Amino acid sequence: MRKVWSLLIVLIVIAAPLDHKPASAEAAVPDTGLQQSLEQQDPIDFVVATDEYNYLGTANGLLYFKAPLWSKNPRNAKGQLLQEYVITVNAKTNKVEWKLPIYGGFKFVERTFFDKAGNLYSVVGAGLKQSSNETFLYSISPKGTMNWQTLFPDTLEIDGLINNKLFVHGRTTVYAVNLNGTVAWSKSFERKKMQASHDVGGVTSNEILTLKYNSQHKAVSFDVLDWNLKTKLSYPLTASSTVEQSLKLNKEIYILKIKKSESTTLLAAIGTDGKQKWTKGIDPTTKQIYILDGKLLFANNKGFYVLNGNGEQLNHTPLAPMPYKGFGYRVRMDDKYISISFDGRIQTKTALTVLDRKSYKMLYSFAYPLQVEGQPAIHYDDIFFTQDRFFRVYDNQLIPFK
C-alpha cells in the first residue's frame, strides 16, 4: 500500500521524518491563532479502477461516491454497459461499506438526492436505444441494494422531495414520482412539431419555474406556473438576456442568474407581482447560485459571497482566482459547515475553504498542491470536509484525517 506523508495545512512549515506510520500535522485555524493536531490515516483503496471519484455527500454515516468507468465496460443481459459504481465508505471504520454497479448509457448528471430515510436518488442514461435521450431514475437503499429503476423518455434533473413525492424534470416535462418509483403524474410543455412552449428550469413546493419561448425559439419571459399550468407571474426578458439559472429564494422573491455578455452576469430578484426588485452584477466566473437558510450563496474568482433577500452583502471571503477559463468553485453545505472547493486539478492558493454555516467565519484553508518542507508537492483530485474530518481523493484512494 502506498504510504502517505504528513500534510501541511494553511502553509505552516514543519519537518516530517520519513516514517512508516501515518504522520501528524499542525493545522492553523484562521483568525484565532489556535492550532489543531490532524493525523492523516492510512489510505482507503477504492474497489473499482477508474479515472475519478465524485463525492456525492454523506448520509447514514457513510460517504457516497460515484465512480464512472471510461473503458473496458462489461455489458449486462440487456446489452447495457456498466457505466458507474456507487460506492460508500464508513466514516467510523474507514472501510468500504458496499459498492453497487449501475448499468446504462453514457449520460451522467452530478446531482444526487438523499431523503430523510437515507435512500439515494440519481439518474443514468438508459442505453436501451442508440442515440436516445432515455434516462433511468433509480433509488438505492442505505444497505446498497437497488430499490427500483424507472425509465423516462428524456434526460432528467432531480428537483427534490415535495409532499412525499420525488420531483424531476426534463427540458419540457415535469414528473411527480411516488417513492416506489411509479409516476404519479406529469406535465408537458411540448408543442406540435417538437417545439417547446416552455423550458423547465426547476420545481418548488407548488410551482414550476420556466422560460417561455416564441415561435423562433427565443426566450421571451420567465414564467412561474402552478401545477395546473396556469401562469402566476411573467417577467419579460430582453433579446440579450440568457437565463442560466432560476431559483425561488422565499415566498416573495425569485432569483434569476442572467448572462448579458461574456463579461456581464447579473442576479435579478423578481417579486411575485412579476416586477424586478433589484439587480446585482456578479463575476461571470460564477458557476452556480445556491440557497441556504433563506440566503444566496455563490463563489467566483472574486471570492465567496452571501447575500440576503434584498441583495445586501452579508459576507465576502476572498478566494484565489482560477488561472484558466472553464473552471470554477463549487459550494458544499451540511448542517454545520460551508465548504468551497475548485472543480479541477489546478494550482491555486485557495483549493478548499471551510466556513462556519451560521457566522461565515473561516475555519480552515488549503492550497493546491499542498506543500510540506522536504517533501514533494501533494496532489489530489478532490478535498472536502465532512463528519468533522478532512478527506483527500487522489487516483483510486481516499485518504482521511483523524
NORGI-V762872 format. One record per residue. N is the residue number from 1. RES is the residue in one small letter. PSI is psi in radians with two decimals (999 if undefined). OMEGA is omega in whole degrees, -180 to 180 (NA if undefined). Layout:
n = (N N)
res = (RES RES)
psi = (PSI PSI)
omega = (OMEGA OMEGA)
//
This chain:
n = (1 2 3 4 5 6 7 8 9 10 11 12 13 14 15 16 17 18 19 20 21 22 23 24 25 26 27 28 29 30 31 32 33 34 35 36 37 38 39 40 41 42 43 44 45 46 47 48 49 50 51 52 53 54 55 56 57 58 59 60 61 62 63 64 65 66 67 68 69 70 71 72 73 74 75 76 77 78 79 80 81 82 83 84 85 86 87 88 89 90 91 92 93 94 95 96 97 98 99 100 101 102 103 104 105 106 107 108 109 110 111 112 113 114 115 116 117 118 119 120 121 122 123 124 125 126 127 128 129 130 131 132 133 134 135 136 137 138 139 140 141 142 143 144 145 146 147 148 149 150 151 152 153 154 155 156 157 158 159 160 161 162 163 164 165 166 167 168 169 170 171 172 173 174 175 176 177 178 179 180 181 182 183 184 185 186 187 188 189 190 191 192 193 194 195 196 197 198 199 200 201 202 203 204 205 206 207 208 209 210 211 212 213 214 215 216 217 218 219 220 221 222 223 224 225 226 227 228 229 230 231 232 233 234 235 236 237 238 239 240 241 242 243 244 245 246 247 248 249 250 251 252 253 254 255 256 257 258 259 260 261 262 263 264 265 266 267 268 269 270 271 272 273 274 275 276 277 278 279 280 281 282 283 284 285 286 287 288 289 290 291 292 293 294 295 296 297 298 299 300 301 302 303 304 305 306 307 308 309 310 311 312 313 314 315 316 317 318 319 320 321 322 323 324 325 326 327 328 329 330 331 332 333 334 335 336 337 338 339 340 341 342 343 344 345 346 347 348 349 350 351 352 353 354 355 356 357 358 359 360 361 362 363 364 365 366 367 368 369 370 371 372 373 374 375 376 377 378 379 380 381 382 383 384 385 386 387 388 389 390 391 392 393 394 395 396 397 398 399 400 401 402)
res = (m r k v w s l l i v l i v i a a p l d h k p a s a e a a v p d t g l q q s l e q q d p i d f v v a t d e y n y l g t a n g l l y f k a p l w s k n p r n a k g q l l q e y v i t v n a k t n k v e w k l p i y g g f k f v e r t f f d k a g n l y s v v g a g l k q s s n e t f l y s i s p k g t m n w q t l f p d t l e i d g l i n n k l f v h g r t t v y a v n l n g t v a w s k s f e r k k m q a s h d v g g v t s n e i l t l k y n s q h k a v s f d v l d w n l k t k l s y p l t a s s t v e q s l k l n k e i y i l k i k k s e s t t l l a a i g t d g k q k w t k g i d p t t k q i y i l d g k l l f a n n k g f y v l n g n g e q l n h t p l a p m p y k g f g y r v r m d d k y i s i s f d g r i q t k t a l t v l d r k s y k m l y s f a y p l q v e g q p a i h y d d i f f t q d r f f r v y d n q l i p f k)
psi = (2.36 2.28 2.62 2.31 3.02 2.59 2.58 2.13 2.35 0.54 0.70 2.14 2.21 2.79 2.28 2.05 2.65 1.78 2.81 0.01 2.66 2.32 2.85 2.77 2.71 2.12 2.25 2.45 1.88 2.58 -0.18 -0.47 0.00 2.72 2.40 2.26 2.18 2.25 2.11 2.23 3.06 2.49 2.61 2.08 2.16 2.71 0.05 2.46 2.25 -3.11 -0.51 2.75 2.15 2.07 2.18 -0.48 -3.12 2.29 2.56 0.45 0.16 2.51 2.18 2.41 2.60 2.36 1.64 2.55 2.32 -0.17 2.77 0.76 2.11 2.83 2.69 -3.00 -0.44 -0.05 0.09 2.56 2.59 1.88 -0.63 2.86 2.54 2.19 2.41 2.56 2.28 2.09 -0.34 -0.72 -0.21 0.68 2.64 2.17 -0.87 2.83 2.56 2.12 2.48 2.07 2.59 -2.60 2.98 1.32 1.86 2.40 2.23 -0.61 2.27 2.48 2.43 2.43 3.11 -0.44 -0.09 0.14 2.46 2.46 2.30 -3.09 2.71 2.59 2.48 -0.71 0.33 -0.45 2.50 2.43 0.74 2.62 0.11 2.47 2.47 2.17 2.27 2.79 2.38 2.35 2.85 -0.30 -0.01 0.36 2.60 2.04 -0.82 2.84 2.33 2.31 2.35 2.65 -0.08 3.02 2.33 2.69 2.52 2.22 -0.66 -3.07 2.07 2.18 0.75 0.42 2.53 2.18 2.28 2.79 2.57 -2.85 -0.60 0.15 2.44 2.39 2.37 2.14 2.23 2.76 -0.02 0.09 -0.12 2.59 2.10 -0.79 2.89 2.69 2.22 2.56 0.49 2.24 3.10 2.74 0.46 0.47 2.38 2.29 -0.56 2.58 2.09 2.29 -0.29 3.01 2.34 -2.87 -0.51 0.41 2.79 2.16 2.15 2.87 2.27 2.37 2.65 -3.06 -0.34 0.18 0.74 2.31 2.14 -0.32 2.71 2.05 2.37 2.18 2.64 3.13 -0.07 0.17 0.39 2.33 2.18 -0.60 2.71 2.17 2.05 2.52 2.53 2.87 -0.47 0.01 2.17 1.93 1.99 -0.35 2.49 2.36 2.74 2.07 -0.80 -2.91 -0.32 -0.26 2.33 2.57 2.25 2.31 1.99 2.19 2.05 -0.59 -3.11 -0.41 -0.04 2.09 2.38 2.62 2.25 2.20 2.16 2.23 2.98 -0.19 0.04 0.12 2.59 2.24 -0.72 2.81 2.72 2.22 2.39 2.81 2.35 -0.14 0.04 2.09 -0.77 2.58 2.40 2.68 2.24 2.23 0.64 0.32 2.80 2.33 2.43 2.75 2.51 -2.95 -0.26 -0.23 -3.01 2.35 2.60 2.21 2.62 -3.08 -0.27 0.08 0.13 2.43 2.12 -0.44 2.51 2.04 2.04 2.50 2.65 2.36 2.57 2.32 -0.19 2.61 2.69 -0.21 2.73 -3.04 2.57 2.66 2.22 2.51 2.51 -2.84 -0.18 -0.56 2.76 2.18 2.30 2.16 2.81 2.86 0.51 2.89 1.38 2.40 2.08 2.76 -0.20 1.47 -0.58 2.26 2.28 2.20 2.67 2.34 -0.60 -0.79 -0.28 0.30 2.36 2.26 -0.70 2.74 2.34 2.69 2.95 2.23 2.87 2.44 2.27 2.32 2.27 0.08 2.68 2.79 2.43 2.05 2.85 2.70 -0.52 2.63 2.34 2.97 2.09 2.71 0.60 0.48 2.75 2.56 2.44 2.29 2.23 2.17 -2.09 0.57 2.61 2.17 1.91 2.81 2.43 999)
omega = (-180 -179 -178 -177 -176 179 173 -177 -178 170 171 -173 176 176 -178 179 177 -175 179 178 175 -174 178 179 177 -177 179 172 -176 175 -179 -176 -179 177 176 -179 177 179 -180 -176 -179 178 174 179 173 -169 173 -179 179 -176 -175 178 -177 179 -176 -176 -178 177 178 -177 -178 173 -176 178 167 -179 178 176 -173 -179 178 -178 175 179 174 -176 179 -178 179 179 170 -174 -174 170 163 -174 176 177 178 -175 -180 -176 -176 178 175 -178 177 175 -178 179 178 180 177 -180 -172 175 -178 173 -172 -172 176 -173 175 172 -175 178 178 175 179 176 179 -177 173 175 -174 179 -179 179 180 179 -180 175 -178 -175 170 165 -177 179 180 -180 177 180 176 177 179 177 180 172 178 -177 177 -174 -179 180 -171 164 -178 179 179 -178 -178 178 177 173 178 -180 176 177 168 -178 -176 -175 174 180 169 -173 174 -176 171 176 178 -179 180 176 178 177 -177 179 -178 173 172 -179 172 175 -180 173 177 175 -174 178 180 -179 174 -175 -180 -175 175 179 -174 165 179 -177 173 -176 175 -180 174 179 -177 179 169 -176 172 -177 170 -175 170 178 175 -178 178 175 178 -180 -175 178 176 -177 -178 -176 173 -180 -178 -178 175 -175 170 -176 -180 -177 -173 -170 168 -179 174 169 -171 174 179 178 179 -176 -175 175 -177 162 179 177 -178 179 180 175 179 -178 180 -180 177 173 179 176 178 -179 -177 176 177 -178 -173 174 -180 174 180 178 178 -179 178 178 174 -179 179 -177 178 179 177 -175 170 179 174 -176 177 -179 -179 -177 178 -179 170 177 -178 174 177 180 176 -178 -177 176 177 177 -179 179 174 -177 176 -175 169 -174 -179 -167 169 -179 178 -179 179 -175 177 -180 -174 179 180 -179 -180 180 176 174 -180 180 171 -175 -175 -174 -175 177 179 -180 -178 174 179 173 174 -8 176 -178 177 -177 177 -179 177 179 -178 -176 177 177 180 174 -176 -174 178 -178 180 -180 175 176 178 176 177 -176 -177 -179 171 -176 -179 171 179 NA)
//
